[in-house]
């Protein structure tokens, strides 16, 4: 009997602000990876307290432009 293949544990949706940041990065051609303690927290059914995101495929100037709306200045 063939069993459906699992895609791993069910994870909670990302918070809206994180989803927005990921969409902004991918919208200008970048790629994001969720890394660090938030991944461990999510896999162990914990509640992440902060989010670490690697960004690839953007120049520093492009990344600064993406992050500008999040700056406290």
C-alpha positions in Angstrom: 0.0 0.0 0.0 1.4 3.4 -1.0 1.2 6.0 1.8 1.0 9.7 1.0 4.4 11.3 1.4 4.8 13.7 4.2 6.2 17.2 3.6 7.4 17.4 7.2 5.7 19.0 10.2 2.9 21.5 9.7 4.3 24.9 10.5 2.4 28.0 11.5 2.1 30.8 9.0 4.7 33.5 9.2 3.7 36.8 10.8 2.4 39.4 8.4 5.4 41.6 8.7 7.8 38.7 7.8 5.6 37.7 4.9 5.6 41.3 3.7 9.4 41.4 3.8 9.8 38.1 2.0 7.4 39.4 -0.7 9.3 42.6 -1.1 12.6 40.7 -1.4 11.2 38.2 -3.9 9.4 41.0 -5.8 12.8 42.6 -6.8 14.3 39.2 -7.7 15.9 38.2 -4.4 15.6 34.9 -2.6 15.0 34.4 1.1 15.7 31.6 3.6 14.4 31.4 7.1 17.3 30.4 9.4 18.3 30.3 13.1 16.3 29.8 16.2 12.9 30.6 14.6 13.3 27.4 12.5 14.1 25.3 15.6 11.2 27.0 17.5 8.8 26.3 14.6 9.9 22.7 14.3 9.6 22.0 18.0 6.1 23.7 18.2 7.6 26.7 20.1 6.9 30.3 19.6 9.7 32.2 17.8 10.8 35.4 19.5 12.7 36.8 16.6 13.2 36.0 12.9 16.5 35.5 11.1 16.3 35.8 7.3 19.1 35.2 4.8 18.7 37.2 1.6 20.4 36.1 -1.6 20.6 37.6 -5.1 20.4 41.3 -4.3 23.1 43.9 -4.2 23.6 45.9 -1.0 21.9 48.9 -2.6 18.9 46.8 -3.6 18.6 45.3 -0.2 18.8 48.7 1.5 16.0 49.8 -0.8 13.9 46.8 0.3 14.6 47.4 4.0 14.2 51.2 3.9 10.4 51.1 4.9 11.4 49.1 8.0 14.0 51.5 9.2 13.1 53.4 12.5 14.6 56.6 11.0 
